[in-house]
Amino acid sequence: MRRIPVLLLLSLCLGGCQQAYFATMEKFGVEKREILVDRVKDARDAQVEGQQQFKDALDELSQLLKFHGGDLQTKYEELDSEYQQSVKAAELVSSRINKVESVADALFDEWRDELDQYQSASLKAQSKQKLVTTEKQFDVLLKKMRSAEKKMQPVLKIMHDNVLFLKHNLNAKAIGSIQTDFAGLQQNVSSLVSEMNKAIADSNKFIAQMQTE
């Protein structure tokens, strides 16, 4: 018997689970279109929460840089907590974007397959045009979501370096050392928030379009 790679098996399992989930939902009258709208909402909400979390982490670091005297260990622990929460926020954003993409792929594949079932050439043409338009709108949205997603990693890397450095150097000199990274971190967070705002705005637009058609 041929050995099937573990990653391939996992991929097949996940794909099968997704199809089973969609099939079950359809039995309860919930179509892929509705699932897509719900998942876009979830991804949008995760980005809204992620924005705030990254801002909170930046604020925590800003406070630490201004800290003079007192318990540096406590401030470090607070910063580390914000960093860990930022990692979780980033993971949630990525997970929800992946879920959006998976249901969209399933929806568009099904839509294309069902075009051949039309007897009316006119209705088929209208449906095909609608599919093309919706796919284009979704592609724009997904690109903006992925663009915002990529902006999270540079921020997390700088945060991780700062937290790791402070872990072993809890003194005024260490705080001064990470001060040089702060301006860059501020720029990265600002860029991240801007990209997320674009994705959030496009999410709202896409949701409105899908719900009014």
Buried (B, 14 or more C-beta within 10 A) or exposed (E): EEEEEEEEEEEEEEEEEBEEBBEEBEEEEEEBBBBBBBBBBBBBBBBBEBBEBBBBBBEBBEEBBEBEEEEBEEBBEBBBBBBEBBBEBBEBBBEBBEBBBBBBEBBBEEBEEEEEEBEEEEEBEEBBEEBEEBBEBBEEBBEBBBEBBEBBEBBBEBBBEBBEBBEEBBEEEBBEBBEEBBEEBEEBBEBBBEBBBBBBEBBEEBBEBBEEE
